[in-house]
Amino acid sequence: MTYDNLLTHTEEGVCTITINRPSKLNALNRKTISELHKAFKEANEDAACKVIIVTGTGEKAFVAGADISEFADFSVSQGEQLAAEGQAKLFDFVAHLETPVIAAVNGFALGGGLELAMAAHFRVASDNAKMGLPETSLGVIPGYGGTQRLPQLVGKGRAFEMIMTAQMVDATQALQYGLVNHVVAQEELLDFTVALAKKIMKNSSVAIAAAIEAVNAGFEDGENGYEEEITQFGKCFGTADFQEGTQAFLEKRKANFPGQ
Ligand code: COA
């Protein structure tokens, strides 16, 4: 499928979704959110796609936030609807995909941009990246999961400081905070992220999907992560991947997972 505000490319099991609205620093307008939903859904359903990388066009921005021009005159109910729809369509949707998602943060990741990066399963940043949730400087709060995912990743005190001051952290500080897993030179960002994706692809995709469910369950209201882990652990025993993985180990050879 082709998109107005995205570029997509699949090669050797890695599907890269690039947000492509450089004149607006890749800000997430309604159309881009809708296209992202379709692109993530399509990649998740594509058997040839084992890992998804999300990044932004250009050297300046991953995503500079939700598109402020679209909601500046919204009412209370429209504001609530904006957050609810965005969370369902994109941010929660990404966090719960079966296919692993890595955010390659290539510059500014602000507001909805950082929220998108945080919805990914983990993050790699370029050394020029700057991250923040500046919403309180606009008189609003993060609405795409930021008040929940930032404290989960960096701890409550650091999250409060970032949200209350509306200040950005640079890549080094983000690394110290555990907000990103790695920081690399900008020109190495995609190659480095693809190399990580290839390490993931060697493992069982069904086991990875089960791990995503189990880890996420610990962060969901009303769910018990330990119970979900037991369920998912048990399910793995009924998969062809488990048969292959254990057989390959016993036969001292590399596993060739069927992905089932
Ligand atoms: N929504 C809508 N448009 C945005 C945007 C956003 N979140 N972020 C950047 N843009 C647009 C700018 O309006 C500008 O468009 P224009 O050329 O038509 O005027 C263009 O992108 C370039 O941005 P500009 O501000 O000129 O770049 P800069 O290098 O001076 O500053 C930032 C970069 C990221 C510091 C600045 O753009 C910014 O603060 N953006 C908003 C960040 C934010 O508050 N995000 C949270 C939203 S909830």
Residues whose N, C-alpha, C, O or C-beta is under 5 A from the ligand:
A	BS01	COA	S23 K24 L25 A27 A64 G65 A66 D67 I68 S69 F108 L110 G111 P134 E135
